[in-house]
Amino acid sequence: MKKRRQGKAGFASQGASRGNHPSPPLAEKQRITPNRQHGFSQGERPYDYSFYESEPASPEYMARLFTRHDFNLTPPQLELFWRFYLLLRQHNASLDLTRIMGIEATVLKHFVDSAIITRWLDLAGPVLDIGSGPGFPGIPLAIMRPDLAFILAESRGKRVGFLEEVVKSLELANVELFPRSVREDSPLGVDCGRPVFDMVTRALEDMGKTLRRVVPFAAPGARIAFLKGPGSEAELSATREAFATSYSLSLDHSYCLPGTDQRRRLLVFTRHS
């Protein structure tokens, strides 16, 4: 697969060129305490992570957080997650990668929330992450399953540049990038040189739109896994009705993130033969 070529300035300078970053909208400020508002109001530090940590971030603290959420990592996996976290932290203010800040929230709502689907879904590679953004769920899944090949599809230039830096820095030999949109007129299976069997997405797009996008390269038996919140009943019903002749719902699993009361739902559609 051809990798996207970066300009001389690199991806980080593209985001940094915007100068001082504006404070979040008033509605967002109202959801945080006054001392956090003060941290945001300075402009130079729109992401003050110390407000979102019970103790300073460290690999040891990250290991305890994973254990708290019922994830036991090998030392190499922990090191990769830690390095990924540092890259997110380093580039977040300039590239606006995520509004989830601090090590506690990142471990739970990005890392665990992405990787947990391996408990109920035995993925078969290559796995396509549709709309990967800053790498979710694709990077955590690739760290947990180094035996599988992953393709991260992301069309936004700055985020493609960030993903290239992550793959290079973490030396993820099982990860490739597809720096284009996944569309009906983009035969990704041909572009990648091999068929795609499993697809995953945490994007907010309607499930029906995603299923329509992947029809050209979703071979019989291919699975599309959606990582959703609990309130997706109406969307699910409409999707099943609209795609009854081409897809079937093969998995509908509701769960809570380990150690919390935060509800999630894993929905998997399988392409008919």
N, C-alpha and C positions, 0 to 999 in steps of 0.2 A: 504494500500500500504506500502511495506517495504521501510523505509528510508535508504539512504546511510549512512554507518557508517564512521565517520572520524577517522583518526589516532590520536595519542596522541598529535601530534604537532598542529593539527587544520589546517584549510584551510589557514589562514593568514600567518602562518609561512612558508608554502610551497612556496608562492610567495616571501616572504621576503628573503628567503635563496639565492636568486640570487645576493644579494649584490647591488652595485651601478648599476643604470639603464643607459643604453646607451642613448645618445641623439637621437632624431628622425632623419631619413634620410635627406640629404640635400634638396631633393625636397620638403619635408614637411616644413623645415625651411624657404624656400623661399616664403612660403605662409603667413608668419607672419612678423611683423615689427622687426627691429633690436633690440629694447629693449626686445621684447619677446624672440628673439634668445638668448640673454644674460641669460634670466631666464632659458631657457632649457639647456644651455651649462654647467651649474654647475654640472649636473649629479645627485646630491642629491635631486633635486626638478624637476623631469621631467614634473610634472603637477603643474604649478604655477597658481592657479585658479584666483588670483587677477588680472591677465592680461585680464581676460575674464568677468569682472564684472564692472558695472557702479557704484555700491556702494556695501558695505559689505553685504554678504549673511546673511539673517535673515528670520524668518517666516513671518514677516510683508512685507518684500520685495517680498518674494515668493507669498504671497497673491495678491499683486499688479500686479505681472507678470501674474498670472492666470487670473485676471480680465482684464488685457490688451489684453489677447488672448481669451476673451469672455468665460471664465470658472469661474463660481461661485461655490466655494466649501463650504461645511459645515466645522465648526471648527474641528471635528474629522478627516475629509478627509485631511484638510490642515496639521494637525499634522502628519498624516501618510506619506504624501508626503515629509514633511520636514525631518522626521526621515530616510526615504528611501534615500533622497539626502545626508544626513550626512554619511550614510553607504557607498554609492557610493564614496563619497569624501575620506572617511577614508581608503578604501581598493583599490582605483583605481591604485595607483602607484605600489603596490606590485602585483596586480592580472591582470593589464592591461585590465580593464573591458570595457572602452570606450574612444574614442578619443574626444568625445564631452565634453568640459570642461566649468566650470563656471555655476552659477545658472541660468543665462538668457538662455543660450543655452540648458541646461538640461531641464528646464521647457518646452520650446517650442519643441525641437527636440526629446525629450524622453517622457516626461509626457503628454503634449497636443497631440503630434503626435500619441501616443498610444491610449489615452482615447477617442479621437474625433470620432472614428468609432461608438461609441454608439449612435451617433446622427442619423445614417442611418441604423444601423443594430441592431435589437432587439435580443440580444444573448439569447440562451437557454443552460443552463448548463447540465452536466459539460462541460466547455469550455477548449479545449486543446490548449496550446501555444506551437507550434512546433519550436524547436530551440530557447528557451527563452533567452539564453545568460545570461546577468546580470538581466533579468527580464522584457524584453520588447517584446510585449506589455502587458504581463500577469499581472505584479504587478500593474501598473496603472489601468488596467481594473478591477482588483479585489478590488482595493480601491474604485473605482467609483460604482461598483456593488457588494456590500457585500452580496447581496441576492443570488448570483450565486456561484457555485463551479467551481474552476479553477485547471487545472493540468498543471504544467510547465515541459515540456520535455526538458532536457538538459543533454548531455552525458559527457561534459568536467568536470573533477573532481574538479578543483579549482572553477569553476563557480557554480557547484552544491553545494559546501561548502558555497559559498557566498549566494546563494539562501536560503539555510537552515538557515543561520544567519538572513537574511531579514525576512523570515516567522516567525521565533522565536521572533525576536526583535519587529516586528510590530504586533505580535499576530494575524496573519491573519488566522483565523479558516477556511476560505473558500478556502485555497490554499494547494494543495498537490504537491509533486515533483515526477517526473518520471525520475530517473537518468540514462537513457539509450537513445540510438538513436531510433527514430521512423523509422522503416524499414518495408519492406513488410513481412519479416519473424518474426516480433515482434508483435503478436496480442495484441496490447495495450488495446483494449477494454476488453479482458479477464483478462489481468494482473491487470487492475484497478478494476475489479469486477463489472463493469457496462458499458453500451455503452456510446460512446462519440458522441454528436450530432453536436456541433459547434467546428470548429478549426480555429485558427488565426495564422498568421505568419508574421513577419517582416524580416525574413531571406532573403538573396540574392539568394538563390537557385532558379533555373528555376522552374516555376509553374508546368510544366509537371512532373518533378521528384518528387515534393511534392505530387501531386495527385496520382502518382503511389505508393508512400510510404503508403498512408492511405487507399488504396483500401480494405485491409482485414478487417478493422474495421469501415469503413465509411458506416453506415447503410443507407438504402433508405431514402432520405430526408436530410441526413447530409450535412452541409455546410462547405466549406473551404474558409476563407476570407484571401486575400492577400493584405497587405499594401504596395503599390508600389509607385514609382516615376512616373512622367508623361510620360516618354519615354518607354512604354512597349507594343506598338502596335504589333510589330513583334512577340514577345514572346506570346502575347495573341492569335494572329491568329493561330500560330503553335499549341498551347495548345488546342484550341477549335477543331481544325481539328483532332488532335491525340486522343482526348478523347470524340468525339461526341457521342459514343454509351454508355458511362458511366456517363458523367457529362454534365450539361448545365450551361451556364453563366446566373446567376440569378440577378446579380447586377453589374453595371459598372458606378461608380460615381467618377467624377473628381471634385476636390475642392482645395482651398487654405487654408493653416493653418491660423486661425483667426488672423487678424491684420498684416498679412504679404502677400507677393506675392509669397510665396513658394508653388509650386503646388504639389499635391498628387493625387493618384488614388486608390480607393478601388474596388477590383475585387472579386466577390464572386461566387464560383462554387457550384452547388447543385448536389448531387448524385442522379441518376435516380432511380425510384422505380422498 
